[in-house]
Amino acid sequence: MRYDDAFANAKYIISGAQFPQRWADAAARFRADLGDSARLGVSYGDAPAEWFDLFLPEGTPEGLMVFIHGGYWRAFGPRDFSHLAAGAVARGWACAMPGYTLAPGARIAAITRQMVRALPRMASEVAGPVVLTGHSAGGHLSARLGNADADLPGDLAARIRRIVPISPLSVLAPLIDTAMNADLRLDPAEARAESPALRSRRAGFDAHVWVGGAERPAFIDQARRLGNAWACPVSIDPDRHHFDVIDGLETPDTALMRALLG
């Protein structure tokens, strides 16, 4: 398919196939170390994948950071990335990581609706401001929550301080011409409707797009298109590729964490 190579990541990253196991191992260690401060499997709906994990700091949280996992909407789950809550927790923030039904079990529009349902439930657990982020397909989903057509309660929308999509997929039409579309089942109408860069941005929150400087050109282009559409900064993290661009979430005082939490 015409765009398969443009969106291929692992084959262009040294030891790319080893990253999923590294993530899962680090995530398991983080959950074990956090102990009772990890609230696992909190339900937000009736479907098997409609749950989230919540990681709490010592004392009263400063607010809530939400991280939505990637995997082209077809792979992984929140517990593959638990360790990415470490930077937020060290800063005194709670971090929620929601699951969603993977394609082909759900189309992208349905996954977006799951995140719209999940966000109020996650935000009900922690007072204060809400910051949204996500990686790759999760970057897409975090951005969709910033579009004006995301049907969020007004009081919750007012709590959203910032959205920082990381390496987001922001214009989905090229994915129609990839082999993965056998699972995604995107058509032109859904691709347009689910493209954050083609939808109006909700007013009232700061935005900042983050992408690795060593990523595939398609991802840098996708990040810039969202930044242009939202009239917000786009940071290109030098030498970071698609699999390690998220590493900055593990440490409290990285440039990525400062972009998220100030």
Secondary structure by P-SEA (a helix, b strand, c coil): cccccccccccccccccaaaaaaaaaaaaaaaaaccccccccccccccccbbbbbbccccccbbbbbbbbccccccccccccccaaaaaaacbbbbbbbccccccccaaaaaaaaaaaaaaaaaacccbbbbbbccaaaaaaaaaacccccccaaaaaaccbbbbccccccccccccccccccccccaaaaaaaccccccccccbbbbbbbbccccaaaaaaaaaaaaaacbbbbbccccccccccccccccccaaaaaacc
